[in-house]
Amino acid sequence: MSAAARLTELGITLPPPPQPGGVYKPLVIAGNLAYLSGHGPCHDGSNYLTGRVGADMTLDEGKEAARMVGLSLLATIQKELGSLDRVVRVIKTLALVNSSDDFTQQPQVVNGYSELFAEVFGPDAGVGARSAIATNTLPGNIPVEIEVILEIKD
């Protein structure tokens, strides 16, 4: 089943892709790899969810924020590649979680993104290597920032 068909089956409508917040490209292709710049939980292409997990947000709210980041990443992939079906597999994900000093469940937060990509691309293609790192702040006080490296086809 195609990724687009899975989105429909899951009842997911992608948000508009977020506008870059600085001088960078949202996605760069090198050979058969696509590198996605860090994305945050964007509601509508320009308004972001804010807060620190463990202080302003619960684990479940952080996990939902990571899922929102996944939706923004999918929107960028769709726009920049023309089709989600060009994705062969996720190679590597780097996730930063804006969290309080005593919060230690960053991997569980990032599962919100990973579970979405597994649903959309399948459990083999949608799950790759991953790092989930705590940070004490992120731009605009967003709770989660995620960047991804994908293997793609022409």
Phi, psi and omega per residue, in radians:
M1 nan 2.417 -3.136
S2 -1.258 2.774 3.111
A3 -1.094 -0.678 3.120
A4 -1.093 -0.716 3.108
A5 -1.153 -0.652 3.101
R6 -1.117 -0.718 3.093
L7 -0.999 -0.806 3.133
T8 -1.096 -0.803 3.137
E9 -1.047 -0.643 -3.133
L10 -1.424 -0.129 -3.125
G11 1.267 0.529 -3.089
I12 -1.757 2.231 2.981
T13 -1.928 2.192 -3.107
L14 -1.298 2.500 3.044
P15 -1.288 2.963 3.001
P16 -1.112 2.559 3.104
P17 -1.124 2.496 -3.131
P18 -1.185 2.610 3.066
Q19 -1.390 2.430 3.106
P20 -0.988 2.426 -3.138
G21 -1.690 0.241 -3.123
G22 -2.947 -2.834 -3.114
V23 -1.652 1.575 3.118
Y24 -2.873 2.927 3.061
K25 -1.760 2.442 3.129
P26 -1.140 -0.524 -3.106
L27 -2.596 2.358 3.093
V28 -2.209 2.329 3.110
I29 -1.789 2.307 3.044
A30 -2.343 1.867 -3.072
G31 1.120 -2.178 3.125
N32 -1.785 0.400 3.105
L33 -2.043 2.437 3.029
A34 -2.016 2.199 3.136
Y35 -1.849 2.051 3.104
L36 -1.700 2.271 3.067
S37 -1.125 2.846 3.112
G38 -1.014 2.319 3.104
H39 -2.072 2.628 3.046
G40 -2.003 3.106 -3.131
P41 -1.360 1.673 -3.040
C42 -1.823 2.222 -3.125
H43 -1.243 -0.810 -2.894
D44 -2.525 0.410 -3.120
G45 1.710 -0.272 -3.129
S46 -2.556 -0.329 -3.126
N47 -1.844 2.214 -3.036
Y48 -1.917 2.569 2.971
L49 -1.228 2.510 3.135
T50 -2.245 2.814 3.061
G51 2.313 2.810 3.096
R52 -1.830 2.288 3.121
V53 -1.239 2.316 -3.101
G54 1.642 -0.241 3.095
A55 -2.109 -1.057 -3.119
D56 -1.724 -0.273 -3.058
M57 -2.355 2.613 3.046
T58 -1.450 2.984 3.042
L59 -0.963 -0.836 -3.116
D60 -1.099 -0.666 3.089
E61 -1.179 -0.657 3.073
G62 -1.134 -0.717 3.109
K63 -1.095 -0.711 3.086
E64 -1.148 -0.645 3.076
A65 -1.092 -0.726 3.111
A66 -1.122 -0.646 3.059
R67 -1.104 -0.720 3.090
M68 -1.051 -0.681 3.077
V69 -1.068 -0.751 3.108
G70 -1.015 -0.718 3.114
L71 -1.119 -0.707 3.092
S72 -1.125 -0.721 3.087
L73 -1.073 -0.773 3.113
L74 -1.066 -0.694 3.120
A75 -1.098 -0.724 3.109
T76 -1.165 -0.756 3.105
I77 -1.012 -0.836 -3.138
Q78 -1.008 -0.818 -3.111
K79 -1.173 -0.836 -3.016
E80 -1.361 -0.579 -3.127
L81 -1.710 -0.249 -3.131
G82 1.504 -0.346 3.133
S83 -2.855 2.396 3.040
L84 -1.151 -0.369 -3.096
D85 -1.282 -0.073 3.015
R86 -1.360 -0.240 3.137
V87 -1.321 2.136 3.060
V88 -1.486 -0.834 3.123
R89 -2.968 2.799 3.004
V90 -1.405 2.257 3.098
I91 -1.637 -0.955 -3.032
K92 -2.613 2.413 3.065
T93 -2.143 2.343 3.000
L94 -2.054 2.125 -3.126
A95 -2.142 2.333 3.070
L96 -1.964 2.285 -3.120
V97 -2.029 2.046 3.084
N98 -1.270 1.810 -2.996
S99 -2.409 2.768 3.102
S100 -1.186 2.803 -3.070
D101 -1.037 -0.527 -3.079
D102 -1.683 0.052 3.134
F103 -1.510 2.225 -3.062
T104 -2.218 0.277 -3.066
Q105 -1.885 0.689 3.134
Q106 -0.986 -0.763 3.122
P107 -1.028 -0.654 3.129
Q108 -1.186 -0.608 3.063
V109 -1.068 -0.851 -3.049
V110 -1.202 -0.314 3.054
N111 -1.008 -0.461 3.094
G112 -1.026 -0.715 3.053
Y113 -1.242 -0.867 -3.053
S114 -1.069 -0.711 3.132
E115 -1.127 -0.689 3.099
L116 -1.089 -0.852 -3.118
F117 -1.124 -0.602 3.073
A118 -1.139 -0.664 3.101
E119 -1.172 -0.721 -3.048
V120 -1.359 -0.786 -3.049
F121 -1.790 -0.114 -3.072
G122 1.690 2.720 -3.043
P123 -1.159 -0.452 3.113
D124 -1.473 -0.899 -3.084
A125 -1.301 -0.513 -3.036
G126 -1.517 -0.148 -3.107
V127 -2.143 2.102 3.116
G128 -2.148 -2.804 3.034
A129 -1.167 2.630 -3.047
R130 -2.669 2.533 2.970
S131 -2.188 2.410 3.088
A132 -2.182 1.937 -2.988
I133 -2.052 2.417 3.055
A134 -1.404 2.521 3.020
T135 -2.479 2.731 -3.087
N136 -1.584 -0.102 3.066
T137 -2.887 2.741 3.033
L138 -2.431 2.797 -3.130
P139 -0.921 2.338 3.121
G140 1.151 0.215 -3.113
N141 1.090 0.518 3.063
I142 -1.194 2.626 -3.084
P143 -1.388 -0.470 -3.054
V144 -2.527 2.405 2.980
E145 -2.249 2.320 -3.085
I146 -2.312 2.361 2.988
E147 -2.122 2.668 -3.008
V148 -2.440 2.537 2.967
I149 -1.997 2.214 -3.113
L150 -2.066 2.552 2.881
E151 -1.530 2.309 -3.102
I152 -2.221 2.866 3.033
K153 -2.083 2.811 3.128
D154 -1.201 nan nan
